[in-house]
Amino acid sequence: MMNRMLQRTLTVIERLGNLLPQPITIFLLLIGVLVATSTVLQLLGVTVINPGTGEETEIQSLLSGEGVNFITSSLVSNFTGFAPLGVVLVMMLGIGLAERVGLLTALIKKLMMSAPVWLIPYAVFFTGNFAVVGTDSAFLIVPPLAGIIYYSLGKHPVAGVITGFVGVASGYATGVVITANEPLLAGITNEAMGVIGLEGTVSAISNYYFMVAGVFLCTLIGGTITRKLTEPRLGEFTGEVDESTEPVTKEETAALKATGIVGLVYVAVIAVGVFIPNSFLLNEEGGLIPSPLLNGIVVYLLVLFALLGLTYGYKMGKISGMKDIAAYMGEAIGSMRNFIVLVFFISQFTALFAWSGIGLWVSVNGTEFLEAMNFTGIGLIIGFILMTSMLNLIITSGSGQWAIFAPIFIPMFIQLGYDPAFAQMAYRVGDSSTSMITPLSPYILITLEFVRKYQKDAGLGSLISYTLPYSICLLVGMTTLIIIFYLFGIPVGPDGGVFLD
């Protein structure tokens, strides 16, 4: 009965999702709606009081002379000045180098193969979470490797594939390492703050405290589900497959050790610099929040990943000069081409939304409605997370969905007294929890092929029936965690609180 209901639910989700156009088309349609709406609202003489300045603001039509001039004169600057674009590309120069020389793959194998047998589910989940530093390539590396490792240990390999997959999916909200995802979302959040005339204050580390707490909670949840539910359900693997994974070689181990030493020295130098009186890394009062260090965190991370990639690459003989370095970095930027195209349309939508005044009008009226309904506390947070998690089943691009939500909800949360970093974290909880069960994700289809290596008759419903318990438990667990942060006023990051001062 439950399986039949699951199949029907998946069918409905898949049909609804198939009705949606590609993300670029969605933003083009949104821009069209924005143009029409702004024209109608201007003709009606709609105005709104800007809560930041107290001034009355009129809705401006994008079809007016001023609107057309804004569209044509700012199109290029909207794109090139869109904060997430430059930040993510800069990060990818370092991360991409580390990934292309094989550092991340070797480290992933080392992490998963070094754990005691009883810890393997937790190690696989944690490694998948960590591997998100290599962006979406983690979905292609961790699940199949985990399957092979499980098989070599005499365990059912499908359990390894599933655990690796859900571990990666959860890594878009939690983790111990800052990835390209953090500055991307922070940039979109900061752009959204401009809707009410505020300067962006969210950085790549604004969610870091929650991320670290979350990864240990999620690893405990995910590993336990694998041990207590997934592995017993799958039982003993009786099939035969002709595959194995080579252990990390002596050369790779030596290169990893050298890379680790370089990384520790770099972090130690930064740490020492923080404690030096009058350090250039600190602000004028000698504090860390805000400070030049946090303001330049993306650059410091770029240098870290570049040093790690260079060290490993030289030790493994994969880098012999600048030509190799440039080639690896070029490949990394090339892998971001789809992201760059999507950002072009996101940046236009964000700029037009703010210029027209519709974003301000929606957020002010939405805030007043929530206050009138007294829907401003825990219920609001849970409702926002659940809405995000449900829509994520259909709109699978995390950054694309946030680009739509942020200009509306960030101003609303700010007016209700919440720190934008907290609102961003609430979004990430909902987004990451259901990305592992949506049939519209390309990576769930790829993971299905990994599963079919060991279970030939597995279908999409089978895979989602495996991942659904993780999705539900992770959603409940992370929602509970963010409520704890809310109730006790625990900052979600070094420069990100729960409430505005």
C-alpha positions as CSV (number, residue, x, y, z in Angstrom):
1,M,0.0,0.0,0.0
2,M,2.7,2.4,1.0
3,N,4.8,1.5,-2.0
4,R,1.8,2.2,-4.3
5,M,1.2,5.6,-2.6
6,L,4.9,6.4,-3.1
7,Q,4.8,5.5,-6.7
8,R,1.7,7.7,-7.3
9,T,3.3,10.6,-5.5
10,L,6.5,10.3,-7.5
11,T,4.5,10.1,-10.7
12,V,2.6,13.3,-9.8
13,I,5.9,15.1,-9.0
14,E,7.5,13.9,-12.2
15,R,4.6,15.1,-14.3
16,L,4.5,18.5,-12.6
17,G,8.2,18.9,-13.0
18,N,8.1,17.9,-16.7
19,L,5.6,20.7,-17.3
20,L,8.2,23.2,-16.1
21,P,10.6,24.7,-18.7
22,Q,14.4,25.0,-18.2
23,P,15.7,27.4,-15.5
24,I,16.7,30.0,-18.1
25,T,13.2,29.9,-19.6
26,I,11.7,30.3,-16.1
27,F,13.7,33.5,-15.5
28,L,12.7,34.8,-18.9
29,L,9.1,34.2,-18.1
30,L,9.5,35.8,-14.7
31,I,11.0,38.9,-16.3
32,G,8.0,39.0,-18.7
33,V,5.6,38.8,-15.7
34,L,7.7,41.5,-14.0
35,V,7.4,43.9,-17.0
36,A,3.7,43.4,-17.2
37,T,3.0,43.7,-13.5
38,S,5.2,46.8,-13.1
39,T,3.2,48.5,-15.9
40,V,-0.2,47.7,-14.4
41,L,0.9,48.8,-10.9
42,Q,2.3,52.1,-12.2
43,L,-1.0,52.8,-14.0
44,L,-2.8,52.1,-10.8
45,G,-0.6,54.6,-9.0
46,V,0.6,52.0,-6.4
47,T,3.1,53.2,-3.9
48,V,4.9,51.8,-0.9
49,I,6.8,53.2,2.1
50,N,10.4,52.2,2.1
51,P,11.1,50.9,5.7
52,G,14.7,51.8,5.3
53,T,14.3,55.5,4.5
54,G,10.7,56.2,5.4
55,E,10.1,57.6,1.9
56,E,7.2,56.9,-0.3
57,T,8.3,54.9,-3.4
58,E,6.3,54.6,-6.6
59,I,6.2,51.4,-8.7
60,Q,8.1,52.1,-11.9
61,S,7.0,50.5,-15.2
62,L,9.7,48.6,-17.1
63,L,7.9,49.6,-20.3
64,S,8.2,53.3,-19.6
65,G,11.0,55.4,-21.2
66,E,13.0,55.2,-18.0
67,G,12.4,51.5,-17.7
68,V,13.6,50.7,-21.2
69,N,16.6,53.0,-20.7
70,F,17.5,51.1,-17.5
71,I,17.2,47.7,-19.2
72,T,19.4,48.7,-22.1
73,S,22.0,50.7,-20.2
74,S,22.4,48.4,-17.3
75,L,22.2,45.0,-18.9
76,V,26.0,44.5,-19.0
77,S,26.7,45.9,-15.6
78,N,23.8,43.9,-14.1
79,F,25.7,40.8,-15.2
80,T,29.3,41.7,-14.5
81,G,28.4,43.4,-11.3
82,F,26.4,40.5,-10.0
83,A,28.3,39.6,-6.8
84,P,28.0,35.8,-6.9
85,L,29.5,35.5,-10.4
86,G,33.0,36.8,-9.7
87,V,33.1,35.2,-6.2
88,V,32.2,31.7,-7.4
89,L,34.6,31.9,-10.4
90,V,37.5,33.0,-8.2
91,M,36.8,30.2,-5.8
92,M,36.7,27.7,-8.6
93,L,40.2,28.6,-9.7
94,G,41.5,27.1,-6.5
95,I,39.0,24.4,-6.0
96,G,39.1,23.3,-9.6
97,L,42.9,23.0,-9.5
98,A,42.7,20.8,-6.5
99,E,40.0,18.6,-8.1
100,R,41.7,18.3,-11.5
101,V,45.1,17.1,-10.1
102,G,43.3,14.3,-8.3
103,L,43.6,15.6,-4.7
104,L,39.9,15.4,-3.9
105,T,39.5,11.9,-5.3
106,A,42.5,10.6,-3.3
107,L,41.4,12.3,-0.1
108,I,37.9,10.9,-0.5
109,K,39.2,7.4,-0.9
110,K,41.5,7.9,2.1
111,L,38.7,9.1,4.3
112,M,36.3,6.2,3.4
113,M,38.9,3.4,3.4
114,S,40.6,4.3,6.7
115,A,37.6,4.0,9.0
116,P,36.8,0.8,11.0
117,V,34.1,-1.4,9.5
118,W,31.4,-0.3,11.9
119,L,32.2,3.3,11.2
120,I,32.0,2.9,7.4
121,P,28.4,4.3,7.0
122,Y,29.3,7.4,9.0
123,A,32.6,7.8,7.1
124,V,30.9,7.5,3.7
125,F,28.2,10.0,4.7
126,F,30.7,12.5,6.1
127,T,33.0,12.1,3.1
128,G,30.1,12.7,0.7
129,N,29.3,15.9,2.7
130,F,32.9,17.0,2.5
131,A,33.2,16.2,-1.2
132,V,30.8,19.0,-2.1
133,V,33.9,21.2,-2.0
134,G,34.4,19.8,-5.5
135,T,30.9,21.1,-6.4
136,D,28.5,18.7,-8.3
137,S,31.4,16.4,-9.4
138,A,31.0,14.9,-5.9
139,F,27.8,13.2,-7.1
140,L,29.9,11.4,-9.7
141,I,32.8,10.4,-7.5
142,V,31.5,9.5,-4.0
143,P,28.5,7.1,-4.7
144,P,30.3,4.7,-7.0
145,L,33.4,4.7,-4.9
146,A,31.3,4.0,-1.8
147,G,29.6,1.1,-3.6
148,I,32.9,-0.5,-4.5
149,I,34.2,-0.1,-0.9
150,Y,31.1,-1.6,0.5
151,Y,31.4,-4.5,-2.0
152,S,35.1,-5.1,-1.0
153,L,34.1,-5.3,2.6
154,G,31.4,-7.9,1.9
155,K,28.6,-5.4,2.5
156,H,25.7,-4.7,0.1
157,P,27.2,-2.2,-2.4
158,V,23.8,-0.4,-2.9
159,A,23.9,0.7,0.7
160,G,27.2,2.4,0.0
161,V,25.9,4.1,-3.1
162,I,22.8,5.4,-1.3
163,T,24.8,6.6,1.7
164,G,27.3,8.4,-0.5
165,F,24.6,10.0,-2.5
166,V,22.6,11.3,0.4
167,G,25.8,12.5,2.1
168,V,26.6,14.6,-0.9
169,A,23.1,16.0,-1.1
170,S,23.2,17.1,2.5
171,G,26.5,18.8,2.0
172,Y,24.8,21.8,0.3
173,A,23.6,22.9,3.8
174,T,26.3,21.6,6.1
175,G,30.0,20.9,6.2
176,V,33.3,21.7,7.7
177,V,34.8,23.3,4.6
178,I,33.6,26.4,2.8
179,T,32.7,25.6,-0.8
180,A,31.7,27.6,-3.8
181,N,28.1,27.3,-2.7
182,E,28.5,29.6,0.3
183,P,29.7,32.7,-1.5
184,L,27.1,32.0,-4.3
185,L,24.1,32.0,-1.9
186,A,25.6,34.9,0.1
187,G,25.9,37.0,-3.0
188,I,22.3,36.4,-3.9
189,T,21.2,37.3,-0.4
190,N,23.2,40.5,-0.5
191,E,21.7,41.4,-3.8
192,A,18.2,40.9,-2.3
193,M,19.0,43.2,0.6
194,G,19.3,46.0,-1.9
195,V,15.6,45.7,-2.5
196,I,15.0,47.8,0.7
197,G,18.1,49.9,0.2
198,L,20.4,47.9,2.6
199,E,24.0,47.1,2.0
200,G,24.8,43.4,1.9
201,T,26.4,42.0,5.1
202,V,26.3,38.2,4.5
203,S,29.6,36.6,3.8
204,A,30.8,33.1,2.8
205,I,31.1,32.1,6.5
206,S,27.9,33.6,7.8
207,N,26.3,30.1,8.2
208,Y,29.5,28.3,9.3
209,Y,28.6,27.6,12.9
210,F,25.3,25.9,11.8
211,M,27.1,24.1,9.0
212,V,29.6,22.5,11.3
213,A,26.9,21.6,13.9
214,G,24.7,20.3,11.1
215,V,27.3,18.0,9.5
216,F,27.9,16.1,12.7
217,L,24.2,15.8,13.4
218,C,23.5,14.7,9.8
219,T,26.3,12.3,9.8
220,L,24.9,10.7,12.9
221,I,21.5,10.5,11.4
222,G,22.6,9.3,8.0
223,G,25.0,6.7,9.2
224,T,22.5,5.3,11.7
225,I,19.8,5.0,9.1
226,T,22.2,3.1,6.9
227,R,23.2,0.7,9.7
228,K,19.7,0.2,11.1
229,L,17.5,0.4,8.1
230,T,19.2,0.4,4.7
231,E,21.7,-2.4,5.2
232,P,19.2,-4.8,6.9
233,R,16.6,-4.0,4.2
234,L,19.0,-4.9,1.5
235,G,20.4,-7.9,3.2
236,E,23.3,-9.9,1.9
237,F,24.6,-9.2,-1.6
238,T,24.8,-12.4,-3.6
239,G,25.6,-11.0,-7.0
240,E,29.0,-10.9,-8.6
241,V,30.6,-7.9,-10.2
242,D,34.0,-7.5,-11.7
243,E,35.3,-4.4,-10.1
244,S,37.5,-3.3,-7.2
245,T,39.1,-0.2,-6.0
246,E,42.8,0.1,-5.5
247,P,43.9,1.4,-2.1
248,V,45.6,4.7,-1.9
249,T,49.1,4.2,-3.1
250,K,52.3,5.1,-1.2
251,E,52.9,8.0,-3.6
252,E,49.4,9.3,-3.1
253,T,49.7,8.9,0.7
254,A,53.0,10.9,0.7
255,A,51.5,13.6,-1.5
256,L,48.5,13.8,0.8
257,K,50.8,14.2,3.8
258,A,52.8,16.9,2.2
259,T,49.5,18.6,1.1
260,G,48.2,18.4,4.7
261,I,51.4,19.9,6.1
262,V,51.2,22.9,3.7
263,G,47.5,23.4,4.6
264,L,48.2,23.3,8.3
265,V,51.1,25.8,8.0
266,Y,48.9,28.2,5.9
267,V,46.1,28.0,8.4
268,A,48.5,28.4,11.3
269,V,50.0,31.5,9.8
270,I,46.5,33.0,9.4
271,A,45.7,32.0,13.0
272,V,48.8,33.6,14.4
273,G,48.1,36.7,12.4
274,V,44.8,37.1,14.1
275,F,46.4,37.2,17.5
276,I,49.1,39.8,16.7
277,P,48.2,43.2,18.1
278,N,47.2,45.7,15.4
279,S,47.2,43.0,12.8
280,F,46.1,44.0,9.3
281,L,43.7,41.1,9.4
282,L,41.6,42.7,12.2
283,N,39.5,45.8,12.4
284,E,40.6,49.1,14.0
285,E,39.3,47.9,17.4
286,G,41.2,44.7,17.1
287,G,38.1,42.6,16.5
288,L,37.4,39.9,14.0
289,I,33.7,40.8,13.3
290,P,33.8,42.6,10.9
291,S,37.4,42.6,9.8
292,P,39.6,42.6,6.6
293,L,40.0,38.8,7.1
294,L,36.3,38.0,6.9
295,N,35.9,40.6,4.1
296,G,38.6,38.9,2.1
297,I,37.8,35.3,3.1
298,V,37.2,34.2,-0.5
299,V,40.7,35.2,-1.5
300,Y,42.2,33.5,1.5
301,L,40.3,30.3,0.6
302,L,41.4,30.6,-3.0
303,V,45.0,30.7,-1.9
304,L,44.5,27.7,0.4
305,F,42.9,25.5,-2.3
306,A,45.5,26.7,-4.8
307,L,48.4,25.8,-2.4
308,L,46.9,22.4,-1.7
309,G,46.3,21.7,-5.4
310,L,49.8,22.8,-6.4
311,T,51.5,20.8,-3.6
312,Y,49.6,17.6,-4.5
313,G,50.0,18.2,-8.3
314,Y,53.8,18.7,-8.0
315,K,54.2,15.7,-5.7
316,M,52.3,13.4,-8.1
317,G,54.0,14.8,-11.2
318,K,50.9,16.2,-12.6
319,I,52.2,19.8,-12.6
320,S,55.5,20.7,-14.2
321,G,55.0,24.4,-14.9
322,M,52.5,27.3,-15.4
323,K,51.2,25.7,-18.5
324,D,49.7,22.8,-16.6
325,I,48.4,25.1,-13.9
326,A,46.7,27.4,-16.4
327,A,45.2,24.3,-18.2
328,Y,43.7,22.9,-15.0
329,M,42.3,26.2,-14.0
330,G,40.9,26.8,-17.5
331,E,39.1,23.4,-17.3
332,A,37.6,24.3,-13.9
333,I,36.2,27.6,-15.3
334,G,35.0,25.8,-18.4
335,S,33.0,23.4,-16.2
336,M,31.1,26.5,-14.9
337,R,29.7,27.5,-18.4
338,N,26.1,26.5,-17.6
339,F,26.3,28.4,-14.3
340,I,27.6,31.5,-16.1
341,V,24.8,31.5,-18.6
342,L,22.1,31.0,-15.9
343,V,23.7,33.9,-13.8
344,F,23.2,36.2,-16.8
345,F,19.4,35.8,-16.6
346,I,19.3,35.7,-12.8
347,S,21.2,39.0,-12.6
348,Q,18.8,40.7,-15.0
349,F,15.8,39.5,-13.0
350,T,17.2,40.6,-9.7
351,A,18.1,44.0,-11.0
352,L,14.8,44.6,-12.7
353,F,12.9,43.4,-9.6
354,A,14.7,45.9,-7.4
355,W,14.5,48.8,-9.8
356,S,10.7,48.5,-10.5
357,G,10.0,48.7,-6.8
358,I,7.9,45.5,-6.9
359,G,10.3,43.7,-4.6
360,L,9.9,46.4,-2.0
361,W,6.1,46.4,-2.4
362,V,5.8,42.7,-2.1
363,S,8.1,42.4,0.9
364,V,6.4,45.3,2.8
365,N,2.9,44.0,2.3
366,G,4.0,40.5,2.9
367,T,5.5,41.5,6.2
368,E,2.4,43.4,7.3
369,F,0.3,40.3,6.4
370,L,2.5,38.0,8.5
371,E,2.4,40.4,11.5
372,A,-1.4,40.7,11.2
373,M,-1.6,37.0,11.3
374,N,0.9,36.8,14.2
375,F,2.9,34.4,12.0
376,T,6.4,35.6,12.9
377,G,8.0,33.1,15.2
378,I,8.8,29.4,15.1
379,G,5.8,28.8,12.9
380,L,7.2,31.1,10.2
381,I,10.6,29.4,10.2
382,I,9.1,25.9,10.0
383,G,6.6,27.0,7.3
384,F,9.4,28.6,5.3
385,I,11.5,25.5,5.5
386,L,8.7,23.2,4.5
387,M,7.7,25.5,1.6
388,T,11.3,25.4,0.3
389,S,11.5,21.7,0.7
390,M,8.3,21.1,-1.3
391,L,9.1,23.5,-4.1
392,N,12.6,21.9,-4.3
393,L,11.0,18.8,-5.6
394,I,10.1,20.7,-8.7
395,I,12.6,23.6,-8.9
396,T,15.8,21.6,-8.5
397,S,18.4,24.3,-8.9
398,G,19.3,25.5,-5.4
399,S,20.8,28.8,-6.5
400,G,18.0,29.3,-9.1
401,Q,15.3,28.8,-6.5
402,W,17.1,31.1,-4.0
403,A,17.4,33.8,-6.7
404,I,13.6,33.8,-7.0
405,F,12.9,33.6,-3.2
406,A,15.6,35.9,-1.8
407,P,14.3,39.2,-3.2
408,I,11.0,38.5,-1.6
409,F,11.8,36.8,1.6
410,I,15.1,38.4,2.7
411,P,13.4,41.9,3.0
412,M,10.5,40.3,4.8
413,F,12.7,38.5,7.3
414,I,14.7,41.6,7.9
415,Q,11.6,43.7,8.6
416,L,10.5,41.0,11.0
417,G,13.8,41.4,12.9
418,Y,15.7,38.4,11.6
419,D,19.3,38.4,10.4
420,P,19.4,37.7,6.6
421,A,22.1,35.0,7.3
422,F,19.6,33.1,9.5
423,A,16.9,33.4,6.7
424,Q,19.4,32.1,4.2
425,M,20.3,29.1,6.5
426,A,16.6,28.3,6.9
427,Y,16.3,28.1,3.1
428,R,19.3,25.9,2.8
429,V,17.8,23.4,5.4
430,G,14.7,22.9,3.2
431,D,16.6,22.9,-0.1
432,S,19.1,20.2,0.8
433,S,16.7,17.9,2.6
434,T,14.6,17.0,-0.4
435,S,17.2,17.3,-3.2
436,M,17.8,13.5,-2.7
437,I,14.2,12.5,-3.5
438,T,13.2,14.6,-6.4
439,P,12.9,12.6,-9.6
440,L,13.8,15.7,-11.6
441,S,17.4,15.9,-10.3
442,P,19.9,14.7,-13.0
443,Y,22.1,13.3,-10.2
444,I,19.4,11.0,-8.8
445,L,19.1,9.5,-12.3
446,I,22.9,9.1,-12.5
447,T,22.8,7.5,-9.0
448,L,20.1,5.1,-10.3
449,E,22.6,3.8,-12.8
450,F,25.2,3.2,-10.1
451,V,22.5,1.3,-8.2
452,R,21.6,-0.8,-11.2
453,K,25.2,-2.1,-11.4
454,Y,24.3,-4.3,-8.4
455,Q,20.5,-4.3,-8.5
456,K,19.4,-4.7,-12.2
457,D,15.7,-4.4,-11.6
458,A,15.9,-1.2,-9.6
459,G,13.7,1.7,-10.7
460,L,13.4,5.3,-9.8
461,G,10.7,4.4,-7.2
462,S,13.1,1.9,-5.7
463,L,15.9,4.5,-5.4
464,I,13.6,7.1,-3.8
465,S,12.2,4.6,-1.4
466,Y,15.8,4.1,-0.2
467,T,16.5,7.8,0.1
468,L,13.1,8.9,1.5
469,P,13.9,7.9,5.1
470,Y,17.1,10.0,5.0
471,S,15.2,12.9,3.5
472,I,12.5,12.9,6.2
473,C,14.9,12.4,9.1
474,L,17.4,15.0,7.9
475,L,14.6,17.5,7.4
476,V,13.3,16.9,10.9
477,G,16.8,16.9,12.4
478,M,18.1,20.1,10.8
479,T,14.8,21.9,11.4
480,T,15.0,20.9,15.1
481,L,18.6,22.2,15.1
482,I,17.7,25.6,13.6
483,I,14.9,25.9,16.1
484,I,17.5,25.4,18.8
485,F,19.6,28.1,17.3
486,Y,16.5,30.3,17.2
487,L,15.4,29.7,20.8
488,F,18.8,30.2,22.3
489,G,19.9,33.0,20.0
490,I,23.0,31.1,18.9
491,P,24.7,32.8,15.9
492,V,24.6,30.7,12.7
493,G,28.0,32.0,11.8
494,P,30.9,34.3,12.9
495,D,29.1,37.3,11.3
496,G,25.6,35.9,11.1
497,G,23.2,36.0,14.0
498,V,19.6,35.0,14.4
499,F,18.1,38.4,15.2
500,L,19.2,41.8,14.0
501,D,20.7,44.0,16.7
